[in-house]
Amino acid sequence: MDFRFDIIVEYAPFLLKGTLLTIGLSFAGILLGTILGLGIGLGKMLNNKLLALPFRMYITFFRGTPLFVQILLIHFGIVPLFTGETNGIAAAIIALSLNAAAYIAEIFRGGIQSIDRGQMEAARSLGMNHVQAMTHVILPQAFKRMIPPFGNEFIVLIKESSLAAVVAAPEIMYWGRAMSTQYYRVWEPYLTVAVIYLILTVSLSFLLNKLERRLTTE
C-alpha cells in the first residue's frame, strides 16, 4: 500500500483548525450541557410528578433519539427559525449541549441520590434552606462521585462532535472527508483523523484520572 504522507502534510493546517474547533465544540457542549443538566436533573427529582414530567420527557427524547437526527433537526429547523439561515457551528453547539444535558442530568441525579439523606437533614437542622444545603453540602460531596461518569460523557462528546461534519461544521472529520474526496484516498485521511481523536481522548482520560485521584486523597 502506497501511504501518502504528503497529503497529510498538505492538510495539516486545516486539521489543526479542525482540532481546535472540535475542542471548542466539545467544551461548549459540556459547559452548557452541565448547566442545563443540573437544572434538568433537579427538575426530574421534584416530588410533584406533574412538574417533573417535562424534565423526564426531555431526558427520554434526547437519550432515545440519535444525535445525528438531532443535529439535522436543529440545523435545518431550529437555527433557521431564529436566524433565517443555517449555521453548522451553531447547530453543532446547540445539539451537543442539549444532548449532553440529558445524560448529565442523570449523572447529577445519580450523584445526588447517592448521598445519604441524613446529610440534607443535618444541613437543614443547622438553619440552611434547601438551596443552601444542596449548594454547600450535597453537591460538593456528590461531585467527587460524579467525576468518572462525567469524564466519560466528555470523552463521548468529543467523539460525537464528528457528526457535526454532516452540517459542514469544519471540525476534524470535515477536513478528513475533504481530504478523502479530493484525493480519493481512504487510509491517509481517516487514519489521521482517528489518531487525532485518540490523542484527544487519551489526554483527557489522563487528566481526569489525575483529578479523580487528587480529589480522592483530599
N, C-alpha and C positions, 0 to 999 in steps of 0.2 A: 504494500500500500504506500503510495506517494503522499506523505503527510506534508502539507504546505504551511510552513511557519510564516511565510511572507505575508499571507493574507491575514493572519492573526496580528502581525505587526502593523499592517495597514489599518486594521480596525481597532487597534489598541486604544487610541484616544476616545473613540466612540464607546468602547466597552467600559472605559474608566468613567465617562459621563453617565453611562447606564448604571454602573455600580453605585455611584453617588446617588442617583435618583432612586434606585432600589432601596438603599439605606434610608433615604428621606421618606419614601412612601411607607416603608415598614415602621419607621419611628413615629411618623404622623398617625399611622393606623393604630399602633399600640398605645400611643398617648391619648388620642381621642377615644379609642375603644375602652381604655381604662376608666376614663371619666364617665363615659356613658354606662359602662359595665357596672360600676359601683352603684349608680342610681338604679339601674335595672335590677341588679341583684337584690338590693334593699327593697325595691318595689315588689319583687316576687315573694319576699319574706313577710309581706304585710299579712296580718291576721284576717283582715277583711278580704274574702276570696274575690269579691266583685272588683275591688280596687286592684288586686293583684293580677286579675285576668289579663289586662293589656300587656303586662310585662311577661307573663307566661306565653302569650301568643307571639310576642316579639321574638323570644328565645326559640320557640318552636319553629317559627318561619325561617329565621336566619340560620339555624342549625340543621333544618330539614330540607333546605334547597341548596343547589350548587352555587358556589361563589361565582363561577363563570356566568351563570344566568343572572345573578345579582348585579354583576358589573355591566352586563349588556342592558338590563332594565334601567339602571341608573344613568348609563352613558347616553342611551338613545331616548330615555323617557324623562327622568327626573332633572338632569342637568339642563337640557334644552328648555324645559318648562320654566326655569328661573332665569336662564341667561340668553335664551334664544338660539344657542348654538352648542354643539358638542365640545367637550374638553376632556381628553383622555386622562390627563393627570388628576384633574378634579374628580372625575368619576372613579378613578382608582382609589384615591384617598377616602372618598365617602364610602365606597363599597367595602374596602378593607376595614375601616373604622366600625361600620355598622355590623359587619360580620364578626369581627373580633369582640365587639361589645357583648354579643350573645354568649360567646364562650367564656369571656372574662367574668360576666355576671354569674355564671355557675361556679367559677373559681372563687369569687368573693363569697357567694352563698355557702359553699362548702367550707371555706376557711373560717367564716364567722360562726357557723353552726358547730364547728369542731371545738370551739372554746366553751368550757364549762359554763352553764347558766349561772352558777354561783358568782362568777366574775361580774356579770351585769348587776346582780342583786347587791353585791358588795359595793359596787360603784354608786348605785342609786341610794344605798343606805348612808353614803358619805355626803349626800346632798347634790350629786350630779343628776342632770336631766338625761333623757335617753340619748340625745345627740352627743352630749359631753362624754357620757360613758362609752359610747360607740367610738368616738374620736380618740379619746385618751387611754382607754383601757382595752377594748375588744380588738379594734383594727390593728394596733401595734403588735399584739400577740398573734393575730391571725396572719399578718403579713409574712412572718417568718415561715409559716406553714404553706403559704401560697407561692413562694418563690419558685419551687420546682415546676408546678403546672403553669405558672405564669411565664416562666422561661421557655417551656415547651411551646406555648402559644406564640411567643415572639418568634421562635425558630420556624414554626409552621407558617407564620405570616410572611416571613422573608421569602420562603419558597413559593407561597401562594401569590406573592406580588408578581410572579412571572406571568400570571393570567392577564395582567394589565397590557401586555403586548397586543392582545386582541383588539384593544381600542386605541392602538397607536401611541400609547404612553412610552416614550423612548427609554425604557429601562433595559436591563441586561438582555433579556430574552428577545426584545425588539431588535436589538442590534445583531444578536445571534441569527435571527431569522433573515435579517437583511443581508448578512454575510453569506448565508446559505443560498439565498435566492440569487444573489449576484454571481456567485461562482459555481453554483450547482454542486456544492460540497456538503457533506453531512458531518464527517468526523471532526474537522477543524472547528467549525462554529459551535457545535453542540457540546463537544468535549470541553472546549474553552469555557463555555457558559457553565457547565456542570462543575468545573474546578472552581470557578469564582464563587458559585453558590456554596460549595463545600467549604471554602476558606471562610466565608461569612458565617456560616452556621457553626463550624467548629470553633471559631474565635469567640462567638457569642456564648457557646456552651462552656468554654473555658472560663470566661468572665463571670458567668452566672454561678458556676461551681465554686469559684473563689469567694463570691459574695455570700453564697449559702453557707460555706464553711466558716466565714468570718462572723456571720450573724449567729451561727450555732454556738460558737465559742464565747459569745458575749453573755 
